[in-house]
Amino acid sequence: MSDSVAADRQPAVAEPGAAAGRLRAQVEALEHRLRQRDAQRRALLHILGDLNEFNKRLAHQRKAMLHILADYEQDRRRLARQTERLDNSRRALLHILGDLNEFNKRLAHQRKAMLHILADYEQDRRRLARQTERLDNSRRALLHILQDSHQDKRKLEDSRKAMIHIMGDLRETTAEMQRREQELRDKQEQLVQAGKLATLGELTTGVAHELNNPLNNTGLFVGNAVDLLELGGTDRGPIVRALRQALQQVGKATEIISHLRTFGRAAPVSREPISLRQVIERSLALMREQLRLREIEVTADLGPAEPVVVGNPIQLEQVFLNLLTNARDAVADAPRKAIRISGAVGPAAVEVAVADTGPGIPPGLERRIFDPFFTTKEVGRGTGLGLSITYGIVKEHGGTISVVSRPGEGATFLLQLPLAAAETNEP
């Protein structure tokens, strides 16, 4: 029984010893691995150190290479400058050699000419000494020279006469040019007058309505006065009031007719300080009835300032009548018929804009609309002279006119006129 117990205990004692051996073997294996890894780490550190040293050497070599390249670039530039200086020196030397060669050639020619002169002089001296006939030859040569001088004098006289004829022709040409310029100015004034008459023809309908209202009112007031007189009333107050009202209407009609006569006659072109606001208002007064009949909305905003320009009131009125007529025709078929006149006074000029809500000007025609006889209207609806006359009048007044237009958004005519001297001096 004790033997079996001992036998049972021996494996229990042997098993912990085997486990310890295995553990020791594992520890030794682990230590061996750690020693290997330490060796690898030291080898890796050596490699990193060598790599770092190699990088340092490579950096030093790169710096050395950069210095070498910089020195090479400096040497190259220095060599290029030296080469350029050598080329310049070579060219300068070539120029100097060329000039020296040219100078030597001229000197050789001069020497040859001097030798020829000396030879001729020697021949003349010998010939003069040997021959007495040379005096006669000289006399005859002098006679020939005198004859040539006389001929030259005749030629000079002929040239003077030709110059006098040329001066006469030049004076005649100048007079002809002045006459043609005057004819051109007269024709331009006739063209402006024709434009005014054409404008008056277009304004006939509106003016007829403008005159019809005062005449109807005059007839009504006079008829009331006649009725009161026929009734034999003793109170003269209503009769006097009716007659005064009739006189007022007659005055309105007279003012309209006087304005038309003033606008239509061929007045001399004079310049005077005028109010641009009054010119625009008179133009609107002539066009108002015509624009009202076409149901065109017109607004005018010229600002609080009173622009005064130096010009001819009738010609400037024609400018705005042409612009209003052009805007009237532009909005004839537009969904919204409106014309706006706006103004702004600058330090030296006044700018007036006449804008409409028409279809606008087709692209590419903005520079041609001021040409004579150019029109975008249908045949029979325009002569193409309105804007051309307007352009000429504005240029004569020292101003400018231009147009800004976008298809479908209407057109705006921009007019600039210089202010009178009193206006420009105002703060």
Residue, then its C-alpha position, 0 to 999 in steps of 0.5 A: m500500500s505504501d509502494s502504490v502511494a509512492a508510485d502515485r506520487q512520483p509522476a506528480v513530482a516529475e511533472p513540475g520539473a518538466a514544466a520548469g524545464r520547458l519554461r527555462a527553455q522558453v526563457e532561454a529562447l526568449e532571451h536569445r530572441l531579445r539578444q538577436r533583436d538587440a543585435q538587429r537594433r544595433a545593426l539598424l542603428h549602425i546602418l542609420g548612422d551610416l545613412n545619416e553620415f552618407n546624407k551629410r556627405l551628400a548634402h556637403q557634396r550638393k552644396a559644393m556642387l551648387h557653389i561650383l554651379a554658381d561659380y560656373e554661372q558667374d564665369r559664364r556671365r563674365l565670359a558672356r560680358q567679355t564676349e559682348r565687349l569683345d564683339n562691341s570692340r570688334r564692331a567699333l574697330l570695324h567701323i573705325l577701319g571702315d571710316l579710315n578706309e573711307f577717309n583714305k579713299r576720299l584723301a586719295h580722290q582729293r589727291k588725284a583731284m589736286l594732281h589734275i588741278l595742278a596738271d590743268y593749271e600747268q597746262d593753262r599756264r604753258r598754254l597762256a605763255r605760248q599762245t597769244e590767241r588765248l586772249d581772243n578765245s577768252r574774249r569770245a568765251l566772255l561774250h558767250i558768257l554774257q549771252d548766256s547771262h542774258q538768256d538766263k535773265r530772260k528765263l528769270e523774267d519768264s519764270r517771274k511772269a509764270m509765278i505771277h500767273i500762278m499767284g493769280d490762279l491761286r487767288e482765283t482758286t482761293a476765291e472759288m473755294q471761298r465761293r463754294e464754301q459760301e454756296l455750301r453754307d447757303k445750301q446747308e441753310q437751305l437744307v435746314q430751312a427745308g427741314k423746318l418746312a418739312t417739320l411744319g408740314e408734319l405739325t400741320t394737323g396738331v397746329a390745326h387742333e391747337l388753333n381750332n380750340p381758341l377759335n371755337n372758344t372765341g366764337l362761343f364768347v363772342g356769341n354769348a356777348v351778342d346774345l346778351l346785347e340782343l337781349g338788351g341787358t343793362d348789365r355790361g359786366p358779363i358782356v365785357r367778361a365774354l369779350r375779354q375772354a374772347l380776346q384772350q383766346v385770340g391772343k393764344a391763336t395769335e401767339i401760336i401763329s406768330h411762333l409758327r411764322t418765327f419758326g418757319r421763316a429763314a432768319p439769319v443765323s445768330r447766336e445769343p444766350i438762351s434758356l434751353r428749358q424754354v426751347i424745349e417747352r416751345s418744342l413740346a408746345l408745337m408737338r403736344e397736340q400731335l402727341r396727344l392724338r397718338e396717345i403718347e405719354v410725354t414726361a420732361d424732367l430738366g432738373p432745378a437748374e436753369p441751363v443757359v447756352v449760346g445759340n440760335p433758338i430757332q435752330l435748337e428748337q428744330v433739333f428737339l422737334n426732329l428728336l421728338t418727331n423721331a421718337r413719335d414715329a419710333v413708338a407708333d407700334a410699341p405696346r407702351k408709347a412713352i417719351r421722356i426728356s431729362g436734363a442735367v447741368g454739368p460744370a461746363a455743359v448741359e446734357v439732355a436725353v430724349a428716350d423713347t420706348g420703341p423697338g430701338i435701333p438695329p445693331g450696327l446702324e448706330r453710326r449711320i443714322f446721322d448720315p444724310f438720306f439714311t433712314t430705317k423708316e418705310v418708303g414715303r415715311g421719311t427723307g432721312l434728313g432729320l437726324s442729319i440736320t440735327y447733327g449739323i446744328v449741334k456741331e455748329h453749336g459746339g456740342t455733341i450728339s450720340v445714341v444709345s440703343r438696345p434692341g427691344e428697349g428703345a433708343t436714347f439720344l444724348l445731347q451735350l451743349p456748352l453752357a454760356a460763359a456766365e453759366t460756367n462761372e457759377p459754383 
